[in-house]
Structure formats: C-alpha cells, structure tokens
Amino acid sequence: MTTRTLTPTSTPTLRKGSGAGISPGTGANPATGTGHAASHHGELLQGFFRDADGVPRAGLVTLPTAAPGTRADFTSRPGTPPGAVTVVPADRTKAARAARLAVAACAARTGRPAHGGTLRLSGAVPLGLGMGSSTSDVLAAVRAVADAYGLRLDPGTTARLAVRAERASDPLMLDADARTVLFAQREGRVLEVFGPALPPLLVVGCLLGGGAPVDTLALPAAAPTEADLRAYALLRDRLRRAVTDGDAALLGRVATASARRAQHVLRQPEFEVLVALARRTGAVGVQIAHSGCVAGVLHDPAAPGAEARAEATRRALDAHRVPYTGTFTTGTFTAGTFTAGTFTAGGVAPAARGAFGP
C-alpha cells in the first residue's frame, strides 16, 4: 500500500501559449488562455480508507469516460483587482473562485501582476448527476488562467487549488496519468496507486432517481465506524487485485458492493432493480455516482456475446423505465466496433436513445 503526495515542481513549467507572449511584469495588455478538463461516470469505489499513518480519509476511485468535458477561456483585464473575476454562465461560482485562486498563484510564480478578468465556460457535462461537473469547471478554469500566464501547473498544485475552490475535488487533474488511483477528494492527494489502467469495461449508462440532480454538499456525512473501515479495507484490497490481475468480474463485484453501501445515504428506489437486471443479462456488476444519480451496468467486453448482453441490458432498462444514457467502453479493449451511445459534446450520439440527448 502506497500513499503518493502530489507535490509542486520547484519551478513553474512555462508553456508556449497565448499568455506566454505577454511581457512579464508589465501587464499592459490583456492576456488570454484556454483550459480543458474531462468528466467521469461516477465511482467504482467510495468510502473511508486509512492513509499511510493509519488515519481514516474519505477517498474514491472514479470511472473514467472520454467525454463530455469542459472548456474554459480566460481573458485578463489589466488594471482590475485580482478578485474581480466574472464568469459566464454566472452560476458557476466554484469556477470563478478557482480562477481567482489561480490568478494569485500564477502571479506569485511568474512575478507578473495579478489582474481580474472574464472566464467563459462551455461544454456538455450534465450538472448535478455525479459526473464531476463542478470539478471539470474548476480544473478548466485553473488551466485557462495558467495558460494566460504562460504556465502549465503541476497536478499537485492544481489539486490543492481545486479543493480550496470547491471543498472536495474529483481526481480529474490526473487525466494524463492512465493509472488507477485511490484519491482523497477532500485533501487533493493520492492515497494509493493501484497500478495500470482499469480492466476494460463495457458500460451501459443510466439514471437513477428519475435523473433528479443531487446537491452533493447537502448529503449527510457520518463518521465511519470500525466496521465501516474494515469493510472498505476489504474492498480496497479486492480492487487492487482486480487492477493487478485485469479481472473485470472482480472489479464489478467491488463496484456493486460499494454502490450497495452508498444506498444507506442515497436510498435510490431503482437500485435493486438495476442489480437484478445486471445479473439477468450476464453483467459483472453495477456502479453508481455516490453523490449523484448516474449509474452503469458493467460488462466484460472480452466475454463472448458482450455486445448482445449490453443491448439486452438497454432493453431491460427501457422495460423498467430507467432512463438509458448511452453505452461506452473504458480501458484498452479494442476488439469490435460497438460504440452506440458514446457520449459526445452534445450529450449522447445520435445512434443511441438516451437521457442526455436533446
């Protein structure tokens, strides 16, 4: 078991971008920068886990998905105070807070003046469904400000800024690192690197609770008991083995057990229906957003008849009136061409019927 602290590099990484051409220290002209960030499809595991010192920490392992994501464009306004950052859309207050924090951090690193500016966000990450929409906004904002200053911030610095901006952050700042990690979302640090990429999965996405958005900060946060910590430690051990062995079936059992534990808080009425139909269609398990309503039925794409099983799952979701959102693959599986329902910038690809589409 290893704990990895994300630490800043000793010197900022300068990058050639729209902000890099501004003369340092003058701040006479507006600087512009662009940032992007991915989203995710909820979690495979979430709970409380002991760190290297034996202290219980809230932690999670997300299920990655390639799209949708967020784009941020930042334009500085020389002569304005650093706190004068406006954001479009205006309700993305966490992203605005992140931009202000990033301005201060980047100005300190470069020695250039700290100015306010305008932050514009665009993208198609659904809000309130547990797909990391706020973290995607926050990280895109931080990266856009850094780009305006000609910097590329390291993941450790980015994680700390994200946690300061939104209190808890998903590990989307590690999107360039394909390894599977257990991430302490309230502290912005990696508790354990499990190994390489997750075993390949074929995920049939859906929405529980009628797709109603969830206020994550309003969810109760009870302190874990010793029994909770033992249960999460066992799931952690099994997930580590699933990643090491490339065992999709074991990964599915871990995800299902974690999702079931989350029902003590979420109480999603369709959860047992989802588990039952997953069993009937030969899936390896289910996963959910532990602070949202997005969910997925997990299939092993290497198993015979995986595409037919996924289609049977989609039909079963329809029969139970559980909104279907799309089907996508994760990991390195490349055999076959099953892509119906892949998430696109507009929601779900036209080839699939889903709840994220028009």
Sequence and secondary structure as in RCSB ss.txt:
>XXXX:A:sequence
MTTRTLTPTSTPTLRKGSGAGISPGTGANPATGTGHAASHHGELLQGFFRDADGVPRAGLVTLPTAAPGTRADFT
SRPGTPPGAVTVVPADRTKAARAARLAVAACAARTGRPAHGGTLRLSGAVPLGLGMGSSTSDVLAAVRAVADAYG
LRLDPGTTARLAVRAERASDPLMLDADARTVLFAQREGRVLEVFGPALPPLLVVGCLLGGGAPVDTLALPAAAPT
EADLRAYALLRDRLRRAVTDGDAALLGRVATASARRAQHVLRQPEFEVLVALARRTGAVGVQIAHSGCVAGVLHD
PAAPGAEARAEATRRALDAHRVPYTGTFTTGTFTAGTFTAGTFTAGGVAPAARGAFGP
>XXXX:A:secstr
   B     SS EE  STTTTS TTT  S  EEEEEEEEEEEEEEEEEEE TTS EEEEEEEEEEEEEEEEEEEE
EETTS TT EEEESTT HHHHHHHHHHHHHHHHHH     EEEEEEEE   TTSSS HHHHHHHHHHHHHHHHTT
EE  HHHHHHHHHHHHSS  GGGGTT  SEEEEETTTTEEEEEEESS   EEEEEEESGGG    GGGS      
HHHHHHHHHHHHHHHHHHHHT HHHHHHHHHHHHHHHHHHH  TTHHHHHHHHHHTT SEEEE TTSSEEEEEE 
TTSTTHHHHHHHHHHHHHHTT  EEEEEEETT  SS   TT EETTEE TTS  TT  
